[in-house]
Amino acid sequence: MSNRFKPKYNIKKGDQVVVIAGEDKDTKKPRLVKQVLLEEGKVLVEGVNIVTRHTKPSATNTKGGLVKKEAPIHISNVMLWDAKAKAPAKVKRERVEGKVERISKKSGEKI
């Protein structure tokens, strides 16, 4: 992405989200966002998109072998979880006392 226009996403590290598309789709089970990759437009979600990597033995991993880890998924495939409504919800931004707050459109609660 170009440096001129930085993308703005409603999802941040530590948010609860549900996966709405892909192999791990589950709109009832909220999961934790570990990392947001702004330049790529992807998020790393706990327990989603598990990939297997073949690794050589090293100082940290003396045995080597197969290592399972999470891979990033596109940010459009996740949706913020509204704890009050217990459902995924769209988000709007409102400026309150000079700060921007994320507000759920479903319940009206601050996220």
URTAZI-V324058 format. One record per residue. N is the residue number from 1. PHI is phi in degrees with one decimal (none if undefined). Layout:
N_PHI / N_PHI
This chain:
1_none / 2_-77.4 / 3_-79.4 / 4_-68.8 / 5_-119.3 / 6_-79.2 / 7_-68.8 / 8_-115.8 / 9_-116.4 / 10_-87.5 / 11_-106.2 / 12_-124.8 / 13_-61.3 / 14_94.1 / 15_-75.1 / 16_-93.6 / 17_-132.1 / 18_-118.8 / 19_-87.1 / 20_-104.7 / 21_-151.8 / 22_103.9 / 23_-64.5 / 24_-96.1 / 25_-60.9 / 26_-159.1 / 27_-85.1 / 28_-105.6 / 29_-110.9 / 30_-73.9 / 31_-130.4 / 32_-94.7 / 33_-85.5 / 34_-87.3 / 35_-158.1 / 36_-115.2 / 37_-99.3 / 38_-61.2 / 39_-64.0 / 40_-93.0 / 41_71.2 / 42_-128.8 / 43_-130.8 / 44_-105.4 / 45_-112.3 / 46_-63.6 / 47_79.1 / 48_-120.7 / 49_57.3 / 50_-75.1 / 51_-118.8 / 52_-106.1 / 53_-115.3 / 54_-89.0 / 55_-120.1 / 56_-81.4 / 57_-62.7 / 58_-141.8 / 59_-65.1 / 60_-81.1 / 61_-119.1 / 62_-70.6 / 63_-84.3 / 64_75.3 / 65_97.9 / 66_-88.1 / 67_-123.3 / 68_-97.6 / 69_-149.1 / 70_-82.8 / 71_-114.3 / 72_-67.5 / 73_-121.6 / 74_-66.4 / 75_-65.6 / 76_-75.0 / 77_-90.2 / 78_-124.4 / 79_-137.4 / 80_-62.3 / 81_-95.6 / 82_-96.1 / 83_-66.9 / 84_-69.4 / 85_-82.9 / 86_51.9 / 87_-157.9 / 88_-68.5 / 89_-144.0 / 90_-76.0 / 91_-127.9 / 92_-120.0 / 93_-108.3 / 94_-131.5 / 95_-92.1 / 96_-123.2 / 97_52.2 / 98_83.4 / 99_-111.9 / 100_-90.4 / 101_-116.1 / 102_-92.7 / 103_-125.9 / 104_-71.1 / 105_-76.1 / 106_-76.8 / 107_-108.1 / 108_82.0 / 109_-82.9 / 110_-74.9 / 111_-97.7
